[in-house]
Amino acid sequence: MKKREWFRWTAVVILLIVSVVLIFNQQIKYYLVGSYHPTVTKQTVKQNNKKSANYDFSNVQDLNLQSVAKARARKQSIKVIGVISIPAIKMSIPIGKGVDNNTLALAAGTMRADQKMGEGNYALAGHNMAHGSRILFSPLYYDAKVGQKVYLTDMTRIYEYQITERKFIAATRVDVVNDTPQKIITLITCNKTGSRRLMIRGKFVKSMKFKQAPKSVQKSLSKGYTNK
């Protein structure tokens, strides 16, 4: 094969690959996020809780194919410290420590360094991938309602909350993640356009040992994730 012809066919192949990536951009992104299933154990949670993390939410970037691919390549850097589940909307995803881009590309992220499950204001951020997606915090935007139960676990105990508020707020409302004397949970994601934030808040109901929780709740927190 002549060199000129080789270059021509190489260019065609590259063009085809680029075209496929562009056409299936969203599907590839969904697959990379949805197939992230870290093993969460008491030991890994204990180890990751001791590690430092980044809480500068102002540096969080939009979720695109490049950032998701980079996060998958660096998935070991994500400090998984638990799982969040809302059975009513079939949402169950890992919780990572901090809100750096790698963490939020594949998990929900804690928004303060001092927060603890079942104490004060436990605040989590997560991406809304829109377009009817079930990935990350997208189900909050489409299906979360007042009255639904929210469960958190560090694999030692399960913490139950009940949603009391669903509200759209300005993107500048960082005060909603501040600590509170009341035991609450605050979940933050974007609206469809990213211009505002959806805030889901819930009141603390109770905590229980992991193995004493209903089997259906245990299953929702330990049998894989519903990111798909």
Order of alpha helices (4+ residues) and beta strands (2+ residues): alpha-alpha-alpha-alpha-beta-beta-alpha-beta-beta-alpha-beta-beta-beta-beta-alpha
